[in-house]
Amino acid sequence: MDALTAVIKAREMLNHVTPLKTDCGRCCGGACCQSDEDGQGGMLLFPGEEALYDPLLWGFSLSTDDGVLPGLTLLNCEGVCERDARPLACRLFPLLPSPEGAKMDRRAWAVCPLMEYGKRGLNPAFLQAVEEAGRLLYQCSEHAAFLSALHEYNERLGSF
């Protein structure tokens, strides 16, 4: 399966489930959708996903990441968007698929109050959808390499 097809299917799996059974953005004021004090922020696009975005059409901007995975594309938004327009990284947040299932994404500690509860505090349907999407993504070598790099970065952040 090619990278774009895999990312489209994974996004569809996560289109109607969220970390909580209610709007989790109400818990944190949509912190994961906001830029930091320096106007930096955004979500890394998965391999092939950039093809789904025309910045002028969607109202997003694209930039190059110089932090987590230098050289990859970040999608930046205005803080509010339709769920159908959200990149896969937003739909997975605060989880990160792994070959063993799903893990809490340590990058979320800075903004997500759900982190302190771990997976047990998340909607079980959301957790299951992330794990299913992960199994699909790991069938594509580009996504497997991308996720491996994210897990390596998470390991460098330390344990929690």
N, CA, C and O atoms as a GROMACS GRO file, in nm:
protein
  640
    1MET      N    1   0.085  -0.117   0.000
    1MET     CA    2   0.000   0.000   0.000
    1MET      C    3   0.090   0.124   0.000
    1MET      O    4   0.187   0.131   0.075
    2ASP      N    5   0.056   0.222  -0.084
    2ASP     CA    6   0.138   0.343  -0.088
    2ASP      C    7   0.106   0.434   0.030
    2ASP      O    8   0.003   0.417   0.096
    3ALA      N    9   0.194   0.529   0.056
    3ALA     CA   10   0.185   0.616   0.175
    3ALA      C   11   0.057   0.698   0.176
    3ALA      O   12  -0.008   0.709   0.280
    4LEU      N   13   0.019   0.756   0.063
    4LEU     CA   14  -0.101   0.840   0.060
    4LEU      C   15  -0.226   0.757   0.088
    4LEU      O   16  -0.312   0.800   0.165
    5THR      N   17  -0.239   0.642   0.026
    5THR     CA   18  -0.355   0.557   0.049
    5THR      C   19  -0.364   0.516   0.196
    5THR      O   20  -0.472   0.518   0.255
    6ALA      N   21  -0.250   0.480   0.255
    6ALA     CA   22  -0.248   0.440   0.396
    6ALA      C   23  -0.290   0.554   0.486
    6ALA      O   24  -0.367   0.534   0.580
    7VAL      N   25  -0.241   0.675   0.459
    7VAL     CA   26  -0.276   0.787   0.546
    7VAL      C   27  -0.424   0.824   0.531
    7VAL      O   28  -0.488   0.860   0.630
    8ILE      N   29  -0.478   0.815   0.412
    8ILE     CA   30  -0.620   0.842   0.392
    8ILE      C   31  -0.704   0.742   0.470
    8ILE      O   32  -0.800   0.781   0.537
    9LYS      N   33  -0.672   0.614   0.462
    9LYS     CA   34  -0.747   0.511   0.534
    9LYS      C   35  -0.734   0.528   0.685
    9LYS      O   36  -0.832   0.512   0.758
   10ALA      N   37  -0.614   0.561   0.734
   10ALA     CA   38  -0.594   0.582   0.878
   10ALA      C   39  -0.675   0.702   0.926
   10ALA      O   40  -0.734   0.698   1.034
   11ARG      N   41  -0.677   0.809   0.848
   11ARG     CA   42  -0.755   0.928   0.884
   11ARG      C   43  -0.903   0.893   0.892
   11ARG      O   44  -0.973   0.940   0.982
   12GLU      N   45  -0.951   0.811   0.800
   12GLU     CA   46  -1.093   0.772   0.801
   12GLU      C   47  -1.126   0.692   0.927
   12GLU      O   48  -1.234   0.707   0.984
   13MET      N   49  -1.034   0.607   0.971
   13MET     CA   50  -1.057   0.526   1.091
   13MET      C   51  -1.074   0.613   1.215
   13MET      O   52  -1.140   0.574   1.311
   14LEU      N   53  -1.013   0.731   1.212
   14LEU     CA   54  -1.014   0.819   1.329
   14LEU      C   55  -1.103   0.941   1.311
   14LEU      O   56  -1.098   1.034   1.392
   15ASN      N   57  -1.185   0.941   1.209
   15ASN     CA   58  -1.265   1.060   1.180
   15ASN      C   59  -1.379   1.082   1.278
   15ASN      O   60  -1.422   1.195   1.296
   16HIS      N   61  -1.428   0.976   1.342
   16HIS     CA   62  -1.546   0.991   1.426
   16HIS      C   63  -1.525   0.949   1.572
   16HIS      O   64  -1.621   0.933   1.646
   17VAL      N   65  -1.400   0.933   1.612
   17VAL     CA   66  -1.369   0.902   1.752
   17VAL      C   67  -1.270   1.004   1.804
   17VAL      O   68  -1.185   1.054   1.730
   18THR      N   69  -1.281   1.034   1.932
   18THR     CA   70  -1.194   1.132   1.995
   18THR      C   71  -1.143   1.078   2.128
   18THR      O   72  -1.197   0.979   2.179
   19PRO      N   73  -1.040   1.141   2.184
   19PRO     CA   74  -0.982   1.090   2.309
   19PRO      C   75  -1.082   1.075   2.424
   19PRO      O   76  -1.070   0.983   2.506
   20LEU      N   77  -1.180   1.164   2.430
   20LEU     CA   78  -1.286   1.154   2.530
   20LEU      C   79  -1.419   1.140   2.458
   20LEU      O   80  -1.427   1.169   2.338
   21LYS      N   81  -1.521   1.097   2.528
   21LYS     CA   82  -1.652   1.086   2.465
   21LYS      C   83  -1.717   1.224   2.448
   21LYS      O   84  -1.821   1.236   2.383
   22THR      N   85  -1.656   1.325   2.504
   22THR     CA   86  -1.699   1.464   2.486
   22THR      C   87  -1.584   1.540   2.423
   22THR      O   88  -1.478   1.482   2.396
   23ASP      N   89  -1.602   1.666   2.398
   23ASP     CA   90  -1.499   1.750   2.336
   23ASP      C   91  -1.383   1.770   2.434
   23ASP      O   92  -1.396   1.845   2.530
   24CYS      N   93  -1.272   1.703   2.409
   24CYS     CA   94  -1.158   1.713   2.501
   24CYS      C   95  -1.097   1.852   2.499
   24CYS      O   96  -1.029   1.891   2.594
   25GLY      N   97  -1.120   1.928   2.393
   25GLY     CA   98  -1.068   2.065   2.386
   25GLY      C   99  -1.126   2.155   2.492
   25GLY      O  100  -1.068   2.259   2.523
   26ARG      N  101  -1.239   2.117   2.549
   26ARG     CA  102  -1.298   2.196   2.658
   26ARG      C  103  -1.216   2.184   2.786
   26ARG      O  104  -1.220   2.273   2.871
   27CYS      N  105  -1.141   2.074   2.799
   27CYS     CA  106  -1.059   2.053   2.920
   27CYS      C  107  -0.936   2.144   2.921
   27CYS      O  108  -0.887   2.181   3.028
   28CYS      N  109  -0.888   2.180   2.803
   28CYS     CA  110  -0.761   2.253   2.795
   28CYS      C  111  -0.770   2.381   2.712
   28CYS      O  112  -0.668   2.446   2.686
   29GLY      N  113  -0.891   2.417   2.672
   29GLY     CA  114  -0.905   2.535   2.588
   29GLY      C  115  -0.848   2.515   2.448
   29GLY      O  116  -0.804   2.611   2.384
   30GLY      N  117  -0.848   2.393   2.401
   30GLY     CA  118  -0.794   2.364   2.268
   30GLY      C  119  -0.644   2.389   2.258
   30GLY      O  120  -0.595   2.434   2.155
   31ALA      N  121  -0.572   2.360   2.367
   31ALA     CA  122  -0.428   2.389   2.372
   31ALA      C  123  -0.349   2.323   2.260
   31ALA      O  124  -0.251   2.380   2.212
   32CYS      N  125  -0.390   2.204   2.217
   32CYS     CA  126  -0.315   2.135   2.113
   32CYS      C  127  -0.334   2.201   1.977
   32CYS      O  128  -0.262   2.170   1.881
   33CYS      N  129  -0.430   2.293   1.967
   33CYS     CA  130  -0.456   2.362   1.840
   33CYS      C  131  -0.397   2.503   1.838
   33CYS      O  132  -0.417   2.577   1.741
   34GLN      N  133  -0.324   2.540   1.941
   34GLN     CA  134  -0.271   2.676   1.951
   34GLN      C  135  -0.121   2.678   1.928
   34GLN      O  136  -0.050   2.582   1.958
   35SER      N  137  -0.073   2.789   1.873
   35SER     CA  138   0.071   2.810   1.859
   35SER      C  139   0.130   2.846   1.994
   35SER      O  140   0.057   2.889   2.084
   36ASP      N  141   0.260   2.829   2.008
   36ASP     CA  142   0.324   2.868   2.133
   36ASP      C  143   0.348   3.019   2.135
   36ASP      O  144   0.304   3.090   2.045
   37GLU      N  145   0.417   3.066   2.238
   37GLU     CA  146   0.440   3.209   2.256
   37GLU      C  147   0.513   3.274   2.138
   37GLU      O  148   0.495   3.392   2.111
   38ASP      N  149   0.595   3.196   2.070
   38ASP     CA  150   0.672   3.247   1.956
   38ASP      C  151   0.598   3.230   1.823
   38ASP      O  152   0.655   3.256   1.717
   39GLY      N  153   0.471   3.187   1.829
   39GLY     CA  154   0.396   3.164   1.707
   39GLY      C  155   0.432   3.034   1.638
   39GLY      O  156   0.393   3.010   1.524
   40GLN      N  157   0.508   2.950   1.708
   40GLN     CA  158   0.550   2.821   1.653
   40GLN      C  159   0.448   2.715   1.690
   40GLN      O  160   0.375   2.730   1.789
   41GLY      N  161   0.443   2.613   1.614
   41GLY     CA  162   0.352   2.504   1.645
   41GLY      C  163   0.316   2.431   1.518
   41GLY      O  164   0.378   2.450   1.413
   42GLY      N  165   0.218   2.350   1.528
   42GLY     CA  166   0.175   2.274   1.411
   42GLY      C  167   0.191   2.127   1.435
   42GLY      O  168   0.249   2.083   1.534
   43MET      N  169   0.138   2.052   1.342
   43MET     CA  170   0.141   1.907   1.351
   43MET      C  171   0.221   1.853   1.233
   43MET      O  172   0.206   1.898   1.120
   44LEU      N  173   0.306   1.755   1.261
   44LEU     CA  174   0.382   1.691   1.154
   44LEU      C  175   0.288   1.616   1.062
   44LEU      O  176   0.199   1.545   1.108
   45LEU      N  177   0.307   1.632   0.935
   45LEU     CA  178   0.229   1.556   0.839
   45LEU      C  179   0.296   1.422   0.814
   45LEU      O  180   0.419   1.413   0.805
   46PHE      N  181   0.216   1.318   0.805
   46PHE     CA  182   0.267   1.185   0.776
   46PHE      C  183   0.309   1.179   0.629
   46PHE      O  184   0.263   1.260   0.549
   47PRO      N  185   0.394   1.084   0.594
   47PRO     CA  186   0.436   1.071   0.454
   47PRO      C  187   0.315   1.065   0.359
   47PRO      O  188   0.221   0.989   0.381
   48GLY      N  189   0.321   1.145   0.254
   48GLY     CA  190   0.214   1.150   0.155
   48GLY      C  191   0.101   1.244   0.189
   48GLY      O  192   0.024   1.282   0.101
   49GLU      N  193   0.088   1.282   0.315
   49GLU     CA  194  -0.027   1.361   0.360
   49GLU      C  195  -0.028   1.504   0.305
   49GLU      O  196  -0.134   1.564   0.290
   50GLU      N  197   0.089   1.557   0.275
   50GLU     CA  198   0.096   1.693   0.223
   50GLU      C  199   0.013   1.709   0.096
   50GLU      O  200  -0.038   1.818   0.068
   51ALA      N  201  -0.001   1.602   0.019
   51ALA     CA  202  -0.078   1.606  -0.106
   51ALA      C  203  -0.225   1.638  -0.081
   51ALA      O  204  -0.296   1.678  -0.174
   52LEU      N  205  -0.273   1.620   0.042
   52LEU     CA  206  -0.413   1.646   0.074
   52LEU      C  207  -0.442   1.792   0.107
   52LEU      O  208  -0.557   1.830   0.127
   53TYR      N  209  -0.336   1.873   0.114
   53TYR     CA  210  -0.354   2.011   0.157
   53TYR      C  211  -0.312   2.112   0.052
   53TYR      O  212  -0.199   2.112   0.004
   54ASP      N  213  -0.406   2.196   0.018
   54ASP     CA  214  -0.379   2.317  -0.059
   54ASP      C  215  -0.395   2.430   0.042
   54ASP      O  216  -0.508   2.464   0.076
   55PRO      N  217  -0.285   2.488   0.092
   55PRO     CA  218  -0.294   2.587   0.198
   55PRO      C  219  -0.394   2.700   0.170
   55PRO      O  220  -0.461   2.747   0.262
   56LEU      N  221  -0.403   2.744   0.048
   56LEU     CA  222  -0.495   2.852   0.016
   56LEU      C  223  -0.640   2.809   0.028
   56LEU      O  224  -0.725   2.887   0.072
   57LEU      N  225  -0.669   2.686  -0.010
   57LEU     CA  226  -0.804   2.634  -0.004
   57LEU      C  227  -0.848   2.609   0.140
   57LEU      O  228  -0.961   2.642   0.177
   58TRP      N  229  -0.762   2.550   0.221
   58TRP     CA  230  -0.798   2.509   0.356
   58TRP      C  231  -0.774   2.616   0.462
   58TRP      O  232  -0.828   2.606   0.572
   59GLY      N  233  -0.694   2.717   0.432
   59GLY     CA  234  -0.664   2.818   0.533
   59GLY      C  235  -0.552   2.777   0.628
   59GLY      O  236  -0.537   2.837   0.734
   60PHE      N  237  -0.475   2.677   0.591
   60PHE     CA  238  -0.361   2.633   0.670
   60PHE      C  239  -0.234   2.691   0.610
   60PHE      O  240  -0.235   2.743   0.498
   61SER      N  241  -0.127   2.681   0.684
   61SER     CA  242   0.003   2.712   0.625
   61SER      C  243   0.093   2.591   0.648
   61SER      O  244   0.077   2.517   0.745
   62LEU      N  245   0.186   2.572   0.558
   62LEU     CA  246   0.282   2.463   0.568
   62LEU      C  247   0.419   2.522   0.595
   62LEU      O  248   0.455   2.626   0.539
   63SER      N  249   0.496   2.456   0.679
   63SER     CA  250   0.632   2.499   0.707
   63SER      C  251   0.719   2.375   0.724
   63SER      O  252   0.669   2.263   0.727
   64THR      N  253   0.847   2.397   0.735
   64THR     CA  254   0.941   2.286   0.754
   64THR      C  255   0.976   2.278   0.901
   64THR      O  256   1.010   2.379   0.964
   65ASP      N  257   0.968   2.159   0.956
   65ASP     CA  258   1.001   2.136   1.096
   65ASP      C  259   1.151   2.150   1.117
   65ASP      O  260   1.230   2.096   1.040
   66ASP      N  261   1.188   2.221   1.222
   66ASP     CA  262   1.330   2.229   1.256
   66ASP      C  263   1.355   2.175   1.397
   66ASP      O  264   1.461   2.199   1.456
   67GLY      N  265   1.256   2.102   1.449
   67GLY     CA  266   1.269   2.051   1.585
   67GLY      C  267   1.265   1.901   1.593
   67GLY      O  268   1.370   1.836   1.597
   68VAL      N  269   1.146   1.844   1.596
   68VAL     CA  270   1.129   1.700   1.619
   68VAL      C  271   1.194   1.616   1.509
   68VAL      O  272   1.282   1.535   1.537
   69LEU      N  273   1.151   1.637   1.386
   69LEU     CA  274   1.206   1.563   1.272
   69LEU      C  275   1.242   1.664   1.165
   69LEU      O  276   1.164   1.686   1.072
   70PRO      N  277   1.359   1.726   1.175
   70PRO     CA  278   1.397   1.833   1.083
   70PRO      C  279   1.378   1.796   0.937
   70PRO      O  280   1.412   1.686   0.893
   71GLY      N  281   1.324   1.891   0.863
   71GLY     CA  282   1.304   1.873   0.720
   71GLY      C  283   1.167   1.823   0.682
   71GLY      O  284   1.130   1.828   0.564
   72LEU      N  285   1.090   1.773   0.778
   72LEU     CA  286   0.955   1.727   0.746
   72LEU      C  287   0.858   1.844   0.749
   72LEU      O  288   0.891   1.952   0.797
   73THR      N  289   0.739   1.822   0.698
   73THR     CA  290   0.640   1.929   0.685
   73THR      C  291   0.550   1.937   0.807
   73THR      O  292   0.499   1.837   0.857
   74LEU      N  293   0.532   2.061   0.854
   74LEU     CA  294   0.439   2.092   0.961
   74LEU      C  295   0.318   2.161   0.901
   74LEU      O  296   0.333   2.246   0.813
   75LEU      N  297   0.200   2.126   0.947
   75LEU     CA  298   0.080   2.197   0.909
   75LEU      C  299   0.042   2.286   1.025
   75LEU      O  300   0.026   2.239   1.138
   76ASN      N  301   0.026   2.414   0.998
   76ASN     CA  302  -0.012   2.511   1.100
   76ASN      C  303  -0.154   2.559   1.070
   76ASN      O  304  -0.190   2.580   0.954
   77CYS      N  305  -0.234   2.576   1.174
   77CYS     CA  306  -0.372   2.619   1.154
   77CYS      C  307  -0.401   2.742   1.238
   77CYS      O  308  -0.316   2.791   1.312
   78GLU      N  309  -0.523   2.791   1.224
   78GLU     CA  310  -0.566   2.910   1.298
   78GLU      C  311  -0.624   2.874   1.435
   78GLU      O  312  -0.666   2.963   1.508
   79GLY      N  313  -0.626   2.746   1.471
   79GLY     CA  314  -0.676   2.704   1.601
   79GLY      C  315  -0.814   2.640   1.597
   79GLY      O  316  -0.857   2.582   1.697
   80VAL      N  317  -0.884   2.650   1.485
   80VAL     CA  318  -1.016   2.590   1.471
   80VAL      C  319  -1.028   2.535   1.329
   80VAL      O  320  -0.997   2.606   1.233
   81CYS      N  321  -1.071   2.411   1.316
   81CYS     CA  322  -1.092   2.355   1.183
   81CYS      C  323  -1.196   2.244   1.190
   81CYS      O  324  -1.228   2.194   1.298
   82GLU      N  325  -1.247   2.208   1.076
   82GLU     CA  326  -1.339   2.096   1.067
   82GLU      C  327  -1.261   1.966   1.090
   82GLU      O  328  -1.145   1.955   1.048
   83ARG      N  329  -1.322   1.870   1.154
   83ARG     CA  330  -1.255   1.744   1.182
   83ARG      C  331  -1.206   1.676   1.053
   83ARG      O  332  -1.099   1.616   1.052
   84ASP      N  333  -1.285   1.686   0.946
   84ASP     CA  334  -1.246   1.626   0.819
   84ASP      C  335  -1.117   1.684   0.763
   84ASP      O  336  -1.050   1.619   0.682
   85ALA      N  337  -1.081   1.805   0.804
   85ALA     CA  338  -0.962   1.872   0.752
   85ALA      C  339  -0.837   1.844   0.836
   85ALA      O  340  -0.726   1.875   0.793
   86ARG      N  341  -0.854   1.789   0.953
   86ARG     CA  342  -0.741   1.771   1.045
   86ARG      C  343  -0.644   1.666   0.996
   86ARG      O  344  -0.684   1.562   0.943
   87PRO      N  345  -0.515   1.693   1.012
   87PRO     CA  346  -0.416   1.592   0.974
   87PRO      C  347  -0.420   1.472   1.068
   87PRO      O  348  -0.478   1.478   1.177
   88LEU      N  349  -0.359   1.364   1.025
   88LEU     CA  350  -0.359   1.241   1.103
   88LEU      C  351  -0.299   1.263   1.242
   88LEU      O  352  -0.349   1.207   1.339
   89ALA      N  353  -0.194   1.343   1.253
   89ALA     CA  354  -0.132   1.367   1.384
   89ALA      C  355  -0.232   1.426   1.483
   89ALA      O  356  -0.228   1.391   1.602
   90CYS      N  357  -0.321   1.514   1.437
   90CYS     CA  358  -0.425   1.570   1.525
   90CYS      C  359  -0.524   1.462   1.568
   90CYS      O  360  -0.566   1.457   1.683
   91ARG      N  361  -0.558   1.377   1.475
   91ARG     CA  362  -0.657   1.273   1.503
   91ARG      C  363  -0.605   1.168   1.600
   91ARG      O  364  -0.683   1.107   1.673
   92LEU      N  365  -0.474   1.147   1.602
   92LEU     CA  366  -0.411   1.050   1.692
   92LEU      C  367  -0.383   1.106   1.831
   92LEU      O  368  -0.378   1.031   1.928
   93PHE      N  369  -0.366   1.235   1.841
   93PHE     CA  370  -0.322   1.303   1.963
   93PHE      C  371  -0.413   1.270   2.081
   93PHE      O  372  -0.535   1.278   2.066
   94PRO      N  373  -0.360   1.233   2.196
   94PRO     CA  374  -0.223   1.233   2.243
   94PRO      C  375  -0.155   1.095   2.236
   94PRO      O  376  -0.066   1.066   2.316
   95LEU      N  377  -0.196   1.013   2.142
   95LEU     CA  378  -0.136   0.881   2.128
   95LEU      C  379  -0.043   0.876   2.008
   95LEU      O  380  -0.046   0.962   1.920
   96LEU      N  381   0.039   0.774   2.008
   96LEU     CA  382   0.131   0.748   1.898
   96LEU      C  383   0.128   0.597   1.873
   96LEU      O  384   0.164   0.519   1.962
   97PRO      N  385   0.087   0.555   1.752
   97PRO     CA  386   0.084   0.412   1.724
   97PRO      C  387   0.224   0.351   1.734
   97PRO      O  388   0.324   0.414   1.699
   98SER      N  389   0.229   0.229   1.783
   98SER     CA  390   0.355   0.155   1.788
   98SER      C  391   0.326   0.012   1.746
   98SER      O  392   0.210  -0.028   1.741
   99PRO      N  393   0.428  -0.066   1.717
   99PRO     CA  394   0.404  -0.206   1.679
   99PRO      C  395   0.333  -0.285   1.790
   99PRO      O  396   0.268  -0.386   1.763
  100GLU      N  397   0.346  -0.239   1.914
  100GLU     CA  398   0.284  -0.307   2.029
  100GLU      C  399   0.145  -0.255   2.060
  100GLU      O  400   0.083  -0.301   2.156
  101GLY      N  401   0.094  -0.161   1.983
  101GLY     CA  402  -0.038  -0.103   2.010
  101GLY      C  403  -0.032   0.048   1.997
  101GLY      O  404  -0.006   0.100   1.889
  102ALA      N  405  -0.056   0.117   2.106
  102ALA     CA  406  -0.048   0.263   2.107
  102ALA      C  407   0.017   0.306   2.237
  102ALA      O  408  -0.001   0.244   2.342
  103LYS      N  409   0.094   0.412   2.229
  103LYS     CA  410   0.161   0.467   2.347
  103LYS      C  411   0.123   0.614   2.361
  103LYS      O  412   0.086   0.680   2.264
  104MET      N  413   0.133   0.663   2.482
  104MET     CA  414   0.113   0.806   2.504
  104MET      C  415   0.230   0.879   2.439
  104MET      O  416   0.346   0.841   2.457
  105ASP      N  417   0.199   0.984   2.365
  105ASP     CA  418   0.301   1.063   2.297
  105ASP      C  419   0.356   1.166   2.395
  105ASP      O  420   0.286   1.259   2.434
  106ARG      N  421   0.480   1.149   2.434
  106ARG     CA  422   0.541   1.234   2.537
  106ARG      C  423   0.542   1.381   2.498
  106ARG      O  424   0.550   1.468   2.586
  107ARG      N  425   0.535   1.412   2.371
  107ARG     CA  426   0.530   1.551   2.328
  107ARG      C  427   0.403   1.619   2.378
  107ARG      O  428   0.397   1.742   2.384
  108ALA      N  429   0.301   1.541   2.413
  108ALA     CA  430   0.173   1.596   2.457
  108ALA      C  431   0.177   1.650   2.600
  108ALA      O  432   0.088   1.724   2.640
  109TRP      N  433   0.279   1.613   2.677
  109TRP     CA  434   0.285   1.657   2.818
  109TRP      C  435   0.274   1.809   2.830
  109TRP      O  436   0.217   1.858   2.927
  110ALA      N  437   0.326   1.882   2.735
  110ALA     CA  438   0.326   2.028   2.744
  110ALA      C  439   0.188   2.090   2.732
  110ALA      O  440   0.167   2.202   2.778
  111VAL      N  441   0.094   2.019   2.672
  111VAL     CA  442  -0.036   2.082   2.646
  111VAL      C  443  -0.158   2.000   2.685
  111VAL      O  444  -0.267   2.056   2.694
  112CYS      N  445  -0.145   1.871   2.707
  112CYS     CA  446  -0.262   1.784   2.722
  112CYS      C  447  -0.282   1.737   2.866
  112CYS      O  448  -0.201   1.661   2.918
  113PRO      N  449  -0.391   1.782   2.931
  113PRO     CA  450  -0.417   1.738   3.068
  113PRO      C  451  -0.454   1.590   3.079
  113PRO      O  452  -0.455   1.535   3.189
  114LEU      N  453  -0.484   1.525   2.967
  114LEU     CA  454  -0.519   1.383   2.970
  114LEU      C  455  -0.396   1.296   2.994
  114LEU      O  456  -0.410   1.179   3.031
  115MET      N  457  -0.278   1.350   2.974
  115MET     CA  458  -0.155   1.271   2.987
  115MET      C  459  -0.140   1.208   3.124
  115MET      O  460  -0.092   1.095   3.136
  116GLU      N  461  -0.179   1.279   3.228
  116GLU     CA  462  -0.158   1.224   3.363
  116GLU      C  463  -0.242   1.100   3.389
  116GLU      O  464  -0.212   1.025   3.482
  117TYR      N  465  -0.346   1.076   3.312
  117TYR     CA  466  -0.431   0.958   3.330
  117TYR      C  467  -0.388   0.840   3.245
  117TYR      O  468  -0.431   0.727   3.268
  118GLY      N  469  -0.303   0.867   3.146
  118GLY     CA  470  -0.257   0.761   3.059
  118GLY      C  471  -0.369   0.705   2.972
  118GLY      O  472  -0.475   0.767   2.960
  119LYS      N  473  -0.346   0.590   2.914
  119LYS     CA  474  -0.444   0.531   2.824
  119LYS      C  475  -0.574   0.496   2.895
  119LYS      O  476  -0.681   0.495   2.833
  120ARG      N  477  -0.567   0.467   3.024
  120ARG     CA  478  -0.688   0.428   3.098
  120ARG      C  479  -0.788   0.544   3.106
  120ARG      O  480  -0.907   0.520   3.129
  121GLY      N  481  -0.742   0.667   3.086
  121GLY     CA  482  -0.831   0.783   3.090
  121GLY      C  483  -0.892   0.818   2.955
  121GLY      O  484  -0.968   0.915   2.945
  122LEU      N  485  -0.860   0.740   2.852
  122LEU     CA  486  -0.908   0.771   2.717
  122LEU      C  487  -1.029   0.685   2.680
  122LEU      O  488  -1.050   0.577   2.734
  123ASN      N  489  -1.107   0.736   2.588
  123ASN     CA  490  -1.220   0.664   2.531
  123ASN      C  491  -1.169   0.533   2.471
  123ASN      O  492  -1.083   0.536   2.383
  124PRO      N  493  -1.219   0.417   2.516
  124PRO     CA  494  -1.171   0.289   2.463
  124PRO      C  495  -1.188   0.277   2.311
  124PRO      O  496  -1.104   0.215   2.245
  125ALA      N  497  -1.293   0.335   2.256
  125ALA     CA  498  -1.312   0.329   2.110
  125ALA      C  499  -1.202   0.407   2.039
  125ALA      O  500  -1.158   0.368   1.931
  126PHE      N  501  -1.158   0.517   2.098
  126PHE     CA  502  -1.048   0.596   2.042
  126PHE      C  503  -0.919   0.516   2.045
  126PHE      O  504  -0.848   0.508   1.945
  127LEU      N  505  -0.890   0.456   2.158
  127LEU     CA  506  -0.769   0.375   2.172
  127LEU      C  507  -0.769   0.262   2.070
  127LEU      O  508  -0.667   0.236   2.006
  128GLN      N  509  -0.881   0.194   2.054
  128GLN     CA  510  -0.890   0.085   1.957
  128GLN      C  511  -0.870   0.137   1.814
  128GLN      O  512  -0.801   0.073   1.735
  129ALA      N  513  -0.929   0.252   1.780
  129ALA     CA  514  -0.914   0.307   1.645
  129ALA      C  515  -0.770   0.345   1.617
  129ALA      O  516  -0.720   0.324   1.506
  130VAL      N  517  -0.700   0.402   1.716
  130VAL     CA  518  -0.559   0.437   1.698
  130VAL      C  519  -0.476   0.311   1.675
  130VAL      O  520  -0.388   0.309   1.589
  131GLU      N  521  -0.504   0.206   1.751
  131GLU     CA  522  -0.430   0.081   1.734
  131GLU      C  523  -0.455   0.019   1.597
  131GLU      O  524  -0.362  -0.031   1.534
  132GLU      N  525  -0.580   0.023   1.549
  132GLU     CA  526  -0.612  -0.029   1.416
  132GLU      C  527  -0.543   0.054   1.308
  132GLU      O  528  -0.488  -0.001   1.212
  133ALA      N  529  -0.548   0.187   1.323
  133ALA     CA  530  -0.481   0.275   1.226
  133ALA      C  531  -0.331   0.248   1.227
  133ALA      O  532  -0.267   0.248   1.122
  134GLY      N  533  -0.274   0.224   1.344
  134GLY     CA  534  -0.132   0.194   1.355
  134GLY      C  535  -0.095   0.066   1.281
  134GLY      O  536   0.006   0.061   1.211
  135ARG      N  537  -0.177  -0.037   1.297
  135ARG     CA  538  -0.149  -0.163   1.225
  135ARG      C  539  -0.148  -0.140   1.074
  135ARG      O  540  -0.064  -0.194   1.002
  136LEU      N  541  -0.241  -0.058   1.027
  136LEU     CA  542  -0.245  -0.025   0.885
  136LEU      C  543  -0.121   0.053   0.843
  136LEU      O  544  -0.058   0.022   0.742
  137LEU      N  545  -0.086   0.156   0.920
  137LEU     CA  546   0.029   0.240   0.886
  137LEU      C  547   0.159   0.161   0.884
  137LEU      O  548   0.244   0.185   0.799
  138TYR      N  549   0.175   0.067   0.977
  138TYR     CA  550   0.299  -0.011   0.983
  138TYR      C  551   0.314  -0.107   0.865
  138TYR      O  552   0.421  -0.165   0.847
  139GLN      N  553   0.209  -0.123   0.784
  139GLN     CA  554   0.220  -0.204   0.663
  139GLN      C  555   0.290  -0.127   0.551
  139GLN      O  556   0.329  -0.187   0.450
  140CYS      N  557   0.305   0.003   0.567
  140CYS     CA  558   0.371   0.088   0.467
  140CYS      C  559   0.510   0.125   0.520
  140CYS      O  560   0.521   0.180   0.629
  141SER      N  561   0.613   0.096   0.445
  141SER     CA  562   0.750   0.118   0.493
  141SER      C  563   0.776   0.266   0.525
  141SER      O  564   0.849   0.296   0.620
  142GLU      N  565   0.720   0.359   0.449
  142GLU     CA  566   0.742   0.501   0.476
  142GLU      C  567   0.682   0.541   0.610
  142GLU      O  568   0.744   0.616   0.686
  143HIS      N  569   0.563   0.493   0.640
  143HIS     CA  570   0.499   0.524   0.768
  143HIS      C  571   0.569   0.454   0.884
  143HIS      O  572   0.582   0.510   0.992
  144ALA      N  573   0.613   0.332   0.861
  144ALA     CA  574   0.686   0.259   0.966
  144ALA      C  575   0.813   0.334   1.003
  144ALA      O  576   0.846   0.346   1.121
  145ALA      N  577   0.886   0.385   0.903
  145ALA     CA  578   1.009   0.461   0.930
  145ALA      C  579   0.977   0.593   1.000
  145ALA      O  580   1.048   0.633   1.092
  146PHE      N  581   0.871   0.660   0.958
  146PHE     CA  582   0.829   0.787   1.019
  146PHE      C  583   0.793   0.764   1.166
  146PHE      O  584   0.839   0.837   1.253
  147LEU      N  585   0.711   0.664   1.193
  147LEU     CA  586   0.672   0.635   1.331
  147LEU      C  587   0.790   0.591   1.415
  147LEU      O  588   0.798   0.626   1.533
  148SER      N  589   0.882   0.516   1.356
  148SER     CA  590   1.003   0.477   1.429
  148SER      C  591   1.082   0.600   1.471
  148SER      O  592   1.132   0.606   1.584
  149ALA      N  593   1.095   0.696   1.382
  149ALA     CA  594   1.166   0.820   1.414
  149ALA      C  595   1.095   0.897   1.525
  149ALA      O  596   1.160   0.955   1.613
  150LEU      N  597   0.962   0.900   1.523
  150LEU     CA  598   0.887   0.967   1.630
  150LEU      C  599   0.908   0.896   1.764
  150LEU      O  600   0.922   0.962   1.867
  151HIS      N  601   0.910   0.763   1.762
  151HIS     CA  602   0.933   0.689   1.886
  151HIS      C  603   1.075   0.712   1.938
  151HIS      O  604   1.096   0.723   2.059
  152GLU      N  605   1.171   0.719   1.850
  152GLU     CA  606   1.308   0.749   1.893
  152GLU      C  607   1.313   0.887   1.958
  152GLU      O  608   1.377   0.904   2.062
  153TYR      N  609   1.246   0.984   1.899
  153TYR     CA  610   1.241   1.118   1.958
  153TYR      C  611   1.174   1.113   2.096
  153TYR      O  612   1.223   1.174   2.191
  154ASN      N  613   1.064   1.040   2.106
  154ASN     CA  614   0.994   1.026   2.234
  154ASN      C  615   1.085   0.965   2.340
  154ASN      O  616   1.084   1.008   2.455
  155GLU      N  617   1.164   0.866   2.302
  155GLU     CA  618   1.258   0.804   2.397
  155GLU      C  619   1.360   0.904   2.448
  155GLU      O  620   1.399   0.901   2.565
  156ARG      N  621   1.403   0.994   2.361
  156ARG     CA  622   1.499   1.097   2.403
  156ARG      C  623   1.436   1.195   2.501
  156ARG      O  624   1.508   1.259   2.578
  157LEU      N  625   1.304   1.208   2.499
  157LEU     CA  626   1.236   1.298   2.592
  157LEU      C  627   1.236   1.242   2.734
  157LEU      O  628   1.213   1.316   2.830
  158GLY      N  629   1.260   1.112   2.748
  158GLY     CA  630   1.264   1.050   2.880
  158GLY      C  631   1.134   0.983   2.916
  158GLY      O  632   1.036   0.991   2.842
  159SER      N  633   1.133   0.918   3.028
  159SER     CA  634   1.014   0.845   3.071
  159SER      C  635   0.927   0.933   3.158
  159SER      O  636   0.971   1.034   3.213
  160PHE      N  637   0.802   0.890   3.170
  160PHE     CA  638   0.709   0.962   3.257
  160PHE      C  639   0.636   0.864   3.344
  160PHE      O  640   0.552   0.904   3.425
   0.00000   0.00000   0.00000
